[in-house]
């Protein structure tokens, strides 16, 4: 984005952001919505995370000769893993990205079970950070008309 400076405008309004536009203009609505592709990425990430979480069960069973294998610990880990699997099936609903992020909180605070739970939570927290960054970059490019699909076959073409 470029900053515009004009000497004739008041000081607080002197610098304002002017949105950049792609070389082909703002574009049109693409035939295939890129955000629907992102829901597949979100669901796949949740399934991978659920598998990793459920593998923590073997860690708490084997470490310290099973001393950490209490009812609370294995139920806690199992509920979080199953919640990830269930959430993976509802990714097309609005607001599910916030649910995905909320599912990271019990993992990050899972250090009272074993430190490996927190390591998994932090690792996938970093993954979710990059997914959110990818999503915001894609939205920004869609607004500016930088996606190729906005200029080729569009939903507004009568031929399609």
Secondary structure, 3 states (H helix, E strand, C coil): CEEECCCCCCCCCCCEEECCCCCCCCCCCECCCHHHHHHHHHHHHHHHHHHHHHHHHHHHHHHHHHCCCCHHHHHHHHHHHHHHHHHHCCCCCCCHHHHHHHHHHHHHCHHHCCHHHHHHHHHHHHHHHHHHHHHHHHHHHHHHCCCHHHCCCECCCCCC
